[in-house]
Amino acid sequence: MEKEFKTIDQQIDIFKKKGLIIDDELAAKDILLKENYFFINGYRHIFMNSPTDRTFISGTTFSEMYALFKFDRYSRNIFFKNLLIIENRLKSVISYQLSKKYGYKEKDYLNSKNFTQNPEKKRRVKDVIEKMKRQIRINTGRHNATMHYLKNYGYIPLWILVKVLSFGMVCELYSIMTDEDKLEVSSVFNLTVENLESFLPILSNYRNLCAHEDIVFDHKTERVIPDTEYHKKLNIFKMDDEYIYGKDDVFAVIIIFKMMLEDSEFRLMLKEFEYELEKLDGKVDSIPIEKILDTMGVPKNYMELLDM
């Protein structure tokens, strides 16, 4: 069945038929035009009676749903800028380690002998190296830094190449490094190799969500992070011997931030997140803020992380 175009008035009518109160119709129409009905509508689920009863909880207003939309946007921006900090540091540390050990010309640092010799990862090593070589070819005439080095020196050092590599690509690069090199990198962040390897796919996933303005607050990842001291210290409830928060959700990202950002950076990030959450709490009445926290996987005592 095809989805037909709906006018703004028709979009408003759809919301009304499902029990949503349009508290300011003129403002709602303007928001739907500028923000897109599809994106706003993506925040409806938490305000509905149940997955089977797809009507809005009594008293739910359009303004409340839009408040959640804006909270997600602002918190997404908070996460994104901190994800970029981690991304930049990871690129810097990896490029330093590989350049120091194997050389600064691409023929040196992109030699397959520099990476894991695990037979099961042979194909992956080849694929990652080819992707990086492709980025060199693509960016030769596009990026000022790569153009400068190629024109003046005839090669592109890794510390320049990483600037044009995606975070996902850098995560793949880490996955094919030797155990010794992985340890050198992870130790800079005071992490075990196992923890850093589990963190990177989750950070990459959330980084892409943030960059493309997808819904973040209720997102769950396919991967999970290992249990940490913070799960235990916050007394997070367990179900079937698994922590219910901080494994594959927004709080998992916050825990990773706790472990990878500087203390001052983490404190600022969490304070900004708390501020946005308090603003949302003041604008939503039809559902308790605890329901939103639960959906995000964030425990009520999350601010105690500042003192740990």
DAQUI-V456922 format. One record per pair of residues at least 24 apart in sequence whose C-alpha atoms are under 6 Angstrom apart, sorted by the first residue. I is the first residue (numbers start at 0). GAP is how many residues later the second one is. Records with the same first field share a line. If there is no record, write none. Layout:
I=GAP ; GAP
This chain:
17=37
18=36 ; 37
19=36 ; 40 ; 41
20=40
21=39 ; 40
58=227
59=226
63=220
75=134
79=130
90=71
94=63 ; 64
103=53
104=50 ; 52
114=61 ; 62 ; 63
115=60 ; 61 ; 62
124=51
167=36
197=27
216=79
217=77 ; 78
219=28 ; 29
220=27
223=24
244=52
248=48
249=46
250=46 ; 47
